[in-house]
């Protein structure tokens, strides 16, 4: 997976998963 995709997923997770 490209870095851009990883960043997008990380952002999505951070937005949907309150940690």
C-alpha positions in Angstrom: 0.0 0.0 0.0 1.3 3.4 -0.8 2.0 6.0 1.9 -0.9 8.1 0.7 -3.4 5.3 1.2 -1.9 4.5 4.6 -2.3 8.1 5.7 -5.9 8.2 4.5 -6.8 5.0 6.4 -4.9 6.1 9.5 -6.9 9.4 9.4 -10.2 7.5 8.9 -9.4 5.2 11.8 -8.4 8.1 14.1 -11.7 9.9 13.2 -13.9 6.8 13.7 -12.0 5.2 16.6 -11.6 7.5 19.6 -8.3 6.5 21.2 
